[in-house]
Amino acid sequence: MTRWLDDREMAAWVRLAAVMELLPGVLDQQLRRDSDVTHFEYWVLAMLSEAPDRTLRMTALAARTSGTLPRLSHVVKRLEDRGLVERFPCPQDRRATNARLTDAGWALVQQAAPGHLEAVRGSVIDALTPEQQEQLRGIADAILERVDPDGHMSANYARES
């Protein structure tokens, strides 16, 4: 039997769906305008910037960005062509490939981060009271337990415990 959404559930779902549709475009637009990177490209660069030696295996980078290996490979190739990332065989497993943030990539992350944070703050954080921010965190944790049961993105959100 289908469990239809009641009015309260539907109101919550429709609003969440609207946020999921609109927020990526807002963040992408700001990053493209100010730093000439897409939101996903920035996310790849940011994940590399936080890794030891600014280096990750492509499979680990795919998990942290929640991107498929083919999509990630395409994006890393574009970033590589711009001199922001370099790929090389993993010394511990020559079958694997590592991606490393170059000095130019690090400079772009440093240049882009303030504007990106202002967009995040202006679109999400500043719209909420401190209590609502805590509620949002709890809500997001509950949803993440369902949509990311294996914790593939846990390196991103577990650090902010």
N, C-alpha and C positions, 0 to 999 in steps of 0.2 A: 504494500500500500504506500502510495506517495505521501510523504510528510510535507505538505505545502507550508510555505512561510505565512505566519500571521502578519497583521499590519505592522506590529512593532519590529519583528524580524525583517520584514521586507524593507522597512524604512532604514534599518541599520545596514542591510546588505546593499541597497541602492546607493547609499552614501559612500560606503567603502569602495564599491565598484567605480564610482565617479572619481574618487581620489586615486585609485589604481590607474585609471585611464589618463587623468589630467596631470598628475604630479610628474611622471617621467618626462612629459613634454616640456613642462616648465623648467625642470632642471637641465634637460638637454638643450633647450633654447639658450639658456644663460651660458652654458659651457661652450656651445658653438660660437656664440657672439663674442664672448670675452677671451676664449682660449683656443678656438678652432679645433676642439675635440668634442666627440659625442659623449654622452653620459657614460655609456659602456666603456669607451676608450679611457675616460678618466678613471672609472672604477678599476680597470685593468692596471693602469699606472699606479693608482693609489695602493692596490693590493701588493704590487711589487715594491713600492716605496716602504712598506711596513715589514717586509720579509727580511730575514737575515741576509746580509750582503746584497739586498735588493734583488734577490734571485729566488725563483720558484720553478719546480718542474711544471711543464705545461699542464699535466693532469691535476696537480694541486691548484694551479691558477684557475683552471676551469671550475674546480669545485668551489673555490673562494668567490668566484664571480658568478656562479650559477649559470655558466655558459657551456654550450656543447663544445667539444674539441674542434669540430670543423669551423664553427663560428669564431671561436677564440683564435684559431690558427689564422683565419682571414684577417681578423682585427690586429693581431700581433704583426702580421706581415705589413699591414698599412703603417703601424707604429714603427716598425723596423725600417721601412722605406723613408720615414721622416727622421730617422736617427734617434728615436726616443727609447727603443728597446733593441736588444740584440738576443739572438738565439744561438745556442751552442749545445753540443752533446753533453749529457750529464756525466760527470767523471765517475760516479759510482755505478752507473748503469748506462752504457753506451747506446742502448736501445732507446733510452728516454731523451727528451730534449728539455733543456732549461731555457727560461726567459729571464733576462736581467735588464733592469732599468739602467739606462745610460745616464751620464751626467746631464745631457740635454733633457732627458726624460724627467730626471729629478728636478731640474730647473723649471720645467713646465708644471709639474705638480705643485711646487712652491708658489709659482705665479698664479695658478688656477685656484688653489685651495681657498684663499680669502673670499673671492667672489662666489665660489660654490657654497661655502659655509653661509654667506649672507643670503643666498637663495634658499638654502635649507631653513635657515632661521626665519626669514621673511615668509616663507610658504607654510612652514609647519610649527616650529618651536615657539616662535613669538605669538602664534595664534592661540596658544594653550597656556593655561595657568600651570604653575608647578605641580599642582595636584593632578591636573589633566595629563601632564607629561608622564607622571608615574602610572596613571591609568592606561595611557597609550602603550607604555612599556609592557605592562601586564597583559594587555590585550594582544599586542604583537607576539609576546612570548607564547601565549596560549595558541595562537594561530600557527606560529612557527613549529610548535610541537606536532601539529597535524600535517603541515605541508612540507616540513623538513625533518621527518622522524629520525633520519640517520645523522642529522647534524652536519650536513655537507657545508653549510655556510656558518657553522658555529664559530669558526675562527674570526668571523666578522662581528658577530653579536655577543659571543660569550665573553669577550674581553671587556665589555662594558657592564659587567655584572654589578 
